[in-house]
Amino acid sequence: MDTLTLDGATEPDRISAEIGGGFLVAFTAPSPDKSTENEDCVGVIPYGPAAVILAIADGAGGLPSGRRAAQSAIQALEESLSHAMDETMLLRTAILNGIDAANESVLAIGNGSATTMTVMTIEGHIARSYQIGDSKSMVVGQRGKIRAQTMAHSPTGFAVEAGFLDHRDALHHEERHLVSNFIGTTDMRIEIGAEVKLNPKDTVLVASDGLTDNVHNHEITELIRKGPLSKALESVTNLAGRRMTVETVHQPSKPDDLSVILFRKPF
């Protein structure tokens, strides 16, 4: 199967597919409050018959060519992985090389553009994350337990990880939009997650901050942990969309481009 990409430049875009030994649904849509194009890019890249790479790049808002940076990063990752698969390279090595290629590709644009990128690999029943920036990946059990999740590379993300800031408070923090790690910079760093052995009915999520800046972790886990993936995707993206357009005192509301991938494996 070829790489699946979502554009969603001006309108919502979604896909569903059987890939990597499992079932996947994905969605992307531009922010409801802007007339410019969606700066998220979603890539689903097969790596042989039993492995798949789930990737979301979120072009940096406020910098030149955020959309171009995100698309360039996903394309460079895909091309690097294609060459690596021809050489039967180990997936972990192939991903690290691919992210380096993505970084060089965005640097080569030469206008200061940048993007975050979060990658989740599924190889057999093993999942592993690779994080640059503040998009999110999670592995959620059927009962709602978060078995693994990435940390946002941001002041609020580090504060939450250190126990100085609660997840709920972070969504309302005035510095929640600041990010400290990007593709397209000379000091880009890759945070590699531990291997996670997927259990029956685990759900894997990768999402841009359009989701995680508007929906609490406990809400995400409750909506995606069980039932058909298509319904889970609809529920979680609809909630994020409502939060973006209706601001209330007690709930987060940050209009932004929104991208979500959900994946499960049959056992």
Order of alpha helices (4+ residues) and beta strands (2+ residues): beta-beta-beta-beta-beta-alpha-alpha-beta-beta-beta-beta-alpha-alpha-beta-beta-beta-alpha-alpha-alpha-beta
